[in-house]
Every structure is written in C-alpha cells, then in structure tokens.
Amino acid sequence: MTEQTHADHNDTDYYDTDFSDVDPSTGELELEDRASLRRVAGLSTELDDVTEVEYRQLRLERVVLVGVWTEGTAEQSEASLAELARLAETAGSEVLEGLVQRRTRPDPATYIGSGKVRELRDIVGSTGADTVICDGELSPGQLRQLEEKVRVKVIDRTALILDIFAQHARSKEGKAQVELAQLQYLIPRLRGWGASLSRQAGGRAGGANGGVGLRGPGETKLETDRRRINKRVSKLRREIAAMDTIRETKRGRRVANEVPSVAIVGYTNAGKSSLLNALTGAGVLVEDALFATLDPTTRRSQTADGRTFTLTDTVGFVRHLPHQLVDAFRSTLEEAADADLLLHVVDGADPAPEDQVSAVREVLAEITRQRKEPLPPELLVVNKTDSADEVTLARLRHALPGSLQVSARTGAGIAELAAELADRLPRPQVVIEALVPYTRGELVARAHADGEVLEEEHVQDGTRLRVRVHPDLAATLRQYETNVSHV
C-alpha cells in the first residue's frame, strides 16, 4: 500500500488504530502500523472559560505535540508524550493535541515521514496552533524541513527543557550554566541567508588595503553569529570554572572537617525538596512543577546520636536529559558523585516509577564514566505514598528491594528514613577515652558536634569522655587520653 493511499483515508482510520497488541520485538512492522499517525487522548489543556481562553491566547503558545513510537509498549510511548505535555505546560504553553506515529525509526528528513507531515499541517491549521513540539532531539535539517512544511515554529524536546531551565534559573551559576547549554545547542542550528547578508570587502569600500582580488563576499551574518557565540561560550566556561573553584573550596572545608554528606537525587518533581524540608526544616521552594529546583541547596542536619551531616538538594533528572545540560551542570551534578551517600527519591505516584529509576541511574552513570570513579552507595526512597495505591506500593517493594516508602507531605516514614540515614552514614574511626579539663570546654563541644559521644561524666578535674571521633580530633584529645582504640 502506498503512502498516498494512506493520505486518502479518513480520520478514523489512522487516529483510532489500536496498537496495544503490537509487539515491537517481533521484527519488521506492518507498513500500515508503521505509517499511521494517531491521537493521544487526554493531553489537551484547552479551557472552557472564554475570558480565560482569550487571556491564555495572548500569553501562551498553542502547541501540538508529536512523537515517534520506535520501541517499548504503547503505554510507554503515551507516557512519554504525556510527560512532554507537562513540560510544555511548565514552559507556559497550551497543549491542543498530541499525536504519535508508529515507525521503526524517525524519518531522517522530517521526523514523522513526509506523507504524515501534510496531515500534521492540516491539524495545526484546524486547531490554530502556532508551535509544534517533537518528542525527541531533532537534527538541524529535520528542524528546518519540518518547519518549512508545517509553516509554524518547530522545536524539539531538548529546546523545551532548555527553555524551562532558563525560566527557573535564579543563581548566577545556574543562569550561566543554562546559557552555556542553550548556546551549545544553538551553534549547529544557526540559520543564515549566505551571501545575501555578507559583508563586502575590496575596492573603495575596503579602504586602503582593498583592491583587485579582494572584492566579493566577506564574513557572512551566519559566520559572525557563530564567532560571537563561540566567544560567549568560552567566556561562560571560564566563569563557571571560577564558580566551581568556590564550590570546591566550600566542599574541601567540609571534607577537611570530615562532615559526612548526603546528596538527594531523583527524577524531576519526585519530591526531593519536600524531603529535604521534612528532614531538616530547610524551608526551600517546593512546587508541583517540573524542574522547580535548579540551584543546589545544602543544609546541615544531625542524627539522633548527635553526629552532624549535610544534605544537598540537586537538580532533577528526566528521560533523555539533554547532553548539553549534563555538560553545563557537571560541576553541580558532581556534588552527588562526591557525596558519602545518595538518597535516590522515586515518585511512587508516577505511572512508571521504575523508568524514573533507570533514567536517573543513566545520568549518574554518565558522570561516573567521565570521572572514572565509582558512585557512592545508594538508598532508594519511594516518596508520595499518600498518593499511590497499595498495589503499586507492593509492586515497588518487590521491584526495589531495600527501598523505604515515605510521604514527605504527611510525614509518614520520615522517622524511619532518618534512622536509616544515621545507620548508613560513615562513623568516626577512633574511640578515645579522655579527661578534658574544664578550661578546654571547646574540645567537648567539638566532640559533640563532629563525633559520637558514647559516655560523658563531669568529675572534679574535668569532663570524662568516651567518644568516637575522626583522627584529627583524636590527635588533639590524645594529650588528655586515658585509652584509645581504632574501630
């Protein structure tokens, strides 16, 4: 059956096709399945209130989402497009329609195939959309050709995520990292008009150094833009490197004091900031939105036995996180790689929490490959149990052995999580017994802050301590020791 024949079918043929029983692993797909383009229900965010619709039309872009289902199940492809819809809404767009085409691979020229581009153009025209968002990273050629054919702006998943990061960045470092990622994405996608915008050189226009043989196109507008962007990229890299030095200094101070660190990692909107607030009372921004946290937040906390440690809230991950962002945010993400423990937060209310775990581990593995160092131990925490059903929670207990289930909103399971954190944090290595004079009370305070006080007694000559401390404090206490041992 030819592609033109498909184009003559009515809407019902290719929008209502059921793909739930198609197994993508059985080899070559049926031509009709591969070429079909179908709607994904439940993605529209159109509003009924006319005044609100008019207001949104002034402020928000009206978008149609397009995805290509190349592998996995129909549910996974629809979940990916639903996530794209949430990303679009987070960026401030109104989702009008969601479409998925079944193909073995995206079309190298127009992403969804030339025959289906005409159908997409009709849908864009009928819905009044002004933007098409593709669920994948498009090549510069795909972007240009698809935009020319559908006659509205076309962006891909990577550009959408970069736009959200640009909106949410607050700190100087965060803004610089996002700008660097955007410019790295933009360089291969610059568009120009060649010689029509070239700078002419030679003759009288070229000045005293012009003349025969030098007349003709000079540097084009495209080349000028590319040179300026490369110059800006170099400057941003230097600025981020300087900021990274400051971060390393702070991190080095914590390491010198041997303060254990915990990094909270996880999928975007899994509840990492809420969990940080529940454990430390930090009061950081909590918002039911994707990528609400871009700038890492570090807070001190204490275990029940008095040991101090730090908790760092990091940027959330997402499926197919743009490699430009991983590169730009590498210094921030390395906060997680340098921690003593990873607190991996999973959204228990998500339709596919196991996929979230895989996406996060994939990004962390990429950082590990660059550093050639192993990742810290991981503690899996399933959050939002108050919004998840019991069947899902039971499945996750089996699929994620050793994980804890909590609710940062209600506080359920937080005490158990705090106890587990205390057990997994590295303990001081030296047990020492010392009689500290009352004139050296600061050593007793350090023992409480940086070590683990096993016994304490106030006697006539001073404070008798039996403590587990780090080697540096043990060396200071050794002048007052009565017994010392390594554990």
DRENTILO-656538 format. One record per residue (C-alpha): x negated, y negated, z negated. Coordinates in steps of 0.2 Angstrom, whole numbers, padded with zeros to 4 digits, always signed. Layout:
XYZ;...
This chain:
+0000+0000+0000;-0007-0017+0005;-0009-0032-0007;+0003-0042+0005;+0016-0029+0002;+0014-0032-0017;+0017-0050-0015;+0033-0047-0007;+0040-0038-0022;+0052-0047-0033;+0048-0052-0051;+0055-0037-0059;+0043-0025-0050;+0027-0032-0057;+0032-0041-0073;+0042-0026-0081;+0030-0012-0077;+0027-0001-0092;+0008+0003-0094;+0009+0012-0111;+0007+0029-0104;-0008+0025-0093;-0024+0032-0099;-0039+0021-0093;-0051+0036-0096;-0044+0047-0083;-0054+0040-0068;-0048+0030-0053;-0032+0020-0057;-0017+0019-0046;-0018+0005-0034;-0001-0002-0040;-0006-0002-0058;-0022-0010-0054;-0015-0024-0044;+0000-0028-0055;+0002-0044-0065;+0014-0043-0079;+0020-0055-0093;+0016-0053-0111;+0031-0056-0122;+0031-0067-0137;+0017-0079-0133;+0027-0095-0128;+0027-0109-0141;+0040-0120-0132;+0051-0130-0144;+0070-0132-0144;+0070-0149-0151;+0070-0161-0136;+0061-0175-0145;+0048-0164-0152;+0045-0157-0134;+0043-0174-0127;+0031-0178-0141;+0021-0162-0138;+0020-0165-0119;+0012-0182-0122;-0001-0175-0134;-0004-0157-0130;-0009-0147-0114;+0003-0135-0107;-0006-0119-0104;-0003-0102-0095;-0014-0088-0102;-0021-0075-0090;-0030-0059-0095;-0038-0044-0086;-0035-0027-0094;-0050-0016-0090;-0051-0004-0104;-0043+0002-0120;-0024+0003-0123;-0010-0009-0118;-0008-0014-0136;-0027-0019-0137;-0025-0029-0121;-0010-0038-0128;-0018-0041-0145;-0032-0049-0136;-0021-0061-0126;-0011-0065-0142;-0027-0070-0151;-0031-0081-0136;-0014-0089-0138;-0018-0093-0156;-0035-0100-0151;-0026-0111-0138;-0014-0117-0151;-0028-0121-0163;-0036-0131-0150;-0019-0141-0148;-0011-0133-0133;+0007-0127-0130;+0007-0109-0123;+0020-0107-0110;+0016-0090-0103;+0005-0075-0105;+0000-0064-0091;-0010-0048-0089;-0017-0039-0074;-0022-0021-0074;-0039-0019-0065;-0054-0008-0066;-0064-0024-0067;-0061-0043-0065;-0062-0049-0047;-0079-0056-0044;-0072-0071-0034;-0056-0076-0043;-0055-0065-0059;-0037-0058-0056;-0038-0055-0037;-0034-0066-0023;-0017-0059-0020;-0012-0062-0038;-0019-0080-0038;-0004-0085-0027;+0008-0078-0040;-0001-0087-0054;+0000-0103-0044;+0019-0101-0042;+0021-0098-0061;+0010-0113-0065;+0021-0123-0054;+0038-0117-0061;+0033-0119-0079;+0025-0136-0077;+0008-0130-0084;-0007-0141-0082;-0020-0129-0088;-0024-0110-0085;-0035-0101-0099;-0043-0085-0094;-0046-0072-0107;-0065-0069-0103;-0080-0079-0098;-0079-0084-0080;-0094-0087-0069;-0096-0104-0061;-0090-0098-0044;-0074-0089-0052;-0070-0106-0061;-0072-0116-0045;-0062-0105-0034;-0048-0101-0046;-0046-0120-0050;-0045-0124-0031;-0032-0111-0028;-0020-0114-0043;-0023-0133-0042;-0024-0136-0060;-0038-0136-0073;-0045-0119-0077;-0055-0114-0092;-0061-0098-0100;-0061-0091-0117;-0079-0097-0121;-0075-0115-0117;-0059-0114-0128;-0069-0108-0143;-0082-0121-0140;-0068-0134-0140;-0061-0128-0156;-0079-0129-0164;-0081-0146-0158;-0064-0152-0166;-0069-0143-0183;-0087-0148-0185;-0089-0160-0199;-0108-0160-0205;-0122-0167-0194;-0129-0150-0192;-0113-0142-0187;-0110-0156-0174;-0127-0154-0167;-0125-0135-0166;-0109-0136-0157;-0115-0150-0145;-0130-0139-0141;-0119-0124-0137;-0107-0134-0126;-0122-0141-0116;-0130-0124-0114;-0113-0118-0107;-0111-0133-0096;-0128-0133-0087;-0124-0119-0075;-0106-0125-0072;-0111-0143-0067;-0102-0148-0051;-0108-0161-0039;-0105-0168-0021;-0123-0166-0015;-0129-0179-0003;-0114-0190-0005;-0120-0196-0022;-0138-0195-0018;-0150-0210-0022;-0158-0216-0006;-0176-0219-0005;-0188-0227+0008;-0188-0242+0019;-0184-0259+0011;-0173-0250-0002;-0188-0240-0008;-0199-0255-0012;-0217-0257-0008;-0221-0239-0010;-0207-0234+0003;-0210-0231+0021;-0209-0219+0036;-0206-0201+0030;-0198-0206+0013;-0181-0211+0019;-0167-0199+0015;-0158-0191+0000;-0166-0194-0016;-0161-0187-0033;-0143-0182-0032;-0130-0186-0045;-0129-0167-0050;-0148-0167-0052;-0148-0182-0063;-0134-0175-0074;-0144-0158-0076;-0160-0168-0080;-0151-0178-0093;-0143-0163-0101;-0159-0153-0102;-0167-0168-0110;-0152-0169-0123;-0154-0150-0126;-0172-0152-0130;-0168-0166-0142;-0154-0156-0151;-0166-0141-0153;-0179-0152-0162;-0165-0160-0173;-0158-0143-0178;-0176-0136-0181;-0179-0151-0193;-0162-0147-0202;-0167-0129-0203;-0183-0134-0212;-0172-0142-0225;-0161-0127-0226;-0177-0116-0228;-0183-0127-0242;-0167-0125-0252;-0167-0106-0248;-0185-0105-0254;-0181-0113-0270;-0168-0101-0274;-0179-0086-0269;-0193-0093-0280;-0181-0094-0294;-0176-0076-0289;-0157-0081-0289;-0148-0066-0280;-0137-0072-0266;-0121-0065-0258;-0115-0070-0240;-0097-0069-0236;-0095-0064-0218;-0080-0059-0208;-0068-0062-0194;-0061-0079-0192;-0046-0083-0203;-0049-0067-0213;-0048-0077-0229;-0067-0080-0233;-0065-0097-0240;-0050-0092-0251;-0060-0078-0258;-0074-0090-0262;-0062-0101-0271;-0055-0086-0280;-0072-0080-0286;-0080-0097-0290;-0066-0110-0291;-0076-0119-0277;-0061-0129-0270;-0067-0128-0252;-0055-0131-0237;-0043-0117-0235;-0032-0117-0219;-0022-0104-0210;-0031-0108-0193;-0045-0101-0183;-0062-0107-0187;-0057-0119-0201;-0074-0116-0209;-0089-0121-0198;-0101-0128-0211;-0108-0115-0224;-0104-0119-0242;-0115-0112-0256;-0108-0111-0274;-0116-0104-0290;-0107-0091-0300;-0110-0080-0315;-0107-0061-0318;-0099-0056-0334;-0115-0052-0342;-0122-0070-0338;-0133-0067-0323;-0132-0081-0310;-0130-0079-0292;-0125-0089-0276;-0110-0086-0264;-0111-0093-0247;-0096-0095-0236;-0101-0093-0217;-0093-0097-0200;-0080-0084-0195;-0083-0072-0180;-0072-0067-0166;-0071-0055-0152;-0083-0059-0138;-0091-0074-0148;-0100-0084-0135;-0118-0081-0135;-0121-0100-0134;-0113-0101-0151;-0123-0087-0158;-0139-0095-0152;-0135-0113-0158;-0128-0106-0175;-0143-0094-0178;-0150-0104-0192;-0133-0104-0201;-0130-0085-0197;-0147-0081-0204;-0141-0086-0221;-0131-0070-0220;-0146-0060-0214;-0157-0066-0229;-0144-0063-0242;-0145-0049-0255;-0128-0043-0252;-0115-0045-0238;-0097-0047-0243;-0088-0042-0227;-0070-0048-0228;-0057-0040-0217;-0039-0046-0214;-0028-0032-0220;-0013-0040-0212;-0020-0041-0194;-0013-0028-0181;-0031-0021-0178;-0042-0024-0193;-0054-0010-0188;-0058-0020-0172;-0062-0035-0183;-0075-0025-0192;-0083-0019-0176;-0083-0037-0169;-0092-0044-0185;-0105-0030-0185;-0109-0033-0167;-0114-0051-0170;-0123-0046-0186;-0132-0033-0176;-0137-0046-0163;-0145-0057-0176;-0154-0041-0183;-0162-0037-0166;-0169-0055-0165;-0176-0055-0182;-0182-0036-0182;-0176-0035-0200;-0163-0023-0207;-0147-0031-0213;-0143-0032-0232;-0131-0020-0240;-0113-0022-0236;-0097-0022-0247;-0081-0021-0237;-0066-0031-0244;-0049-0029-0237;-0040-0046-0240;-0022-0052-0239;-0015-0035-0246;+0000-0045-0251;+0005-0047-0233;+0000-0030-0227;+0011-0014-0228;+0007+0001-0238;+0005+0012-0223;-0009+0000-0216;-0017-0001-0233;-0018+0018-0234;-0025+0020-0217;-0038+0007-0221;-0043+0016-0237;-0047+0031-0226;-0055+0022-0212;-0066+0011-0223;-0072+0022-0237;-0079+0012-0252;-0069-0004-0247;-0060-0014-0260;-0042-0021-0257;-0038-0038-0264;-0027-0053-0262;-0036-0070-0264;-0019-0079-0264;-0011-0069-0278;-0027-0064-0287;-0024-0045-0286;-0040-0035-0286;-0052-0051-0289;-0057-0045-0306;-0062-0028-0299;-0071-0036-0285;-0081-0047-0297;-0086-0032-0307;-0092-0023-0291;-0102-0038-0286;-0111-0038-0303;-0115-0019-0301;-0122-0022-0283;-0132-0037-0286;-0151-0034-0289;-0156-0034-0308;-0171-0042-0315;-0185-0029-0316;-0194-0032-0333;-0187-0028-0350;-0196-0038-0363;-0194-0040-0382;-0200-0057-0389;-0198-0068-0404;-0196-0085-0397;-0200-0100-0409;-0186-0112-0411;-0197-0125-0403;-0196-0116-0387;-0177-0116-0385;-0178-0119-0366;-0185-0101-0364;-0170-0094-0372;-0159-0105-0361;-0169-0098-0346;-0167-0080-0352;-0148-0083-0352;-0147-0092-0335;-0159-0081-0325;-0160-0065-0334;-0149-0052-0343;-0149-0054-0362;-0147-0036-0370;-0149-0041-0388;-0151-0058-0397;-0154-0061-0415;-0158-0078-0424;-0171-0075-0438;-0182-0086-0449;-0196-0088-0437;-0186-0090-0421;-0174-0081-0409;-0177-0062-0407;-0173-0057-0389;-0172-0041-0379;-0169-0046-0361;-0171-0040-0343;-0180-0054-0333;-0189-0057-0317;-0208-0056-0318;-0211-0075-0318;-0201-0077-0334;-0208-0061-0341;-0226-0069-0339;-0220-0084-0349;-0212-0074-0363;-0227-0062-0364;-0236-0073-0377;-0221-0070-0389;-0218-0052-0384;-0216-0038-0396;-0213-0024-0382;-0212-0024-0363;-0207-0011-0350;-0203-0011-0332;-0187-0003-0325;
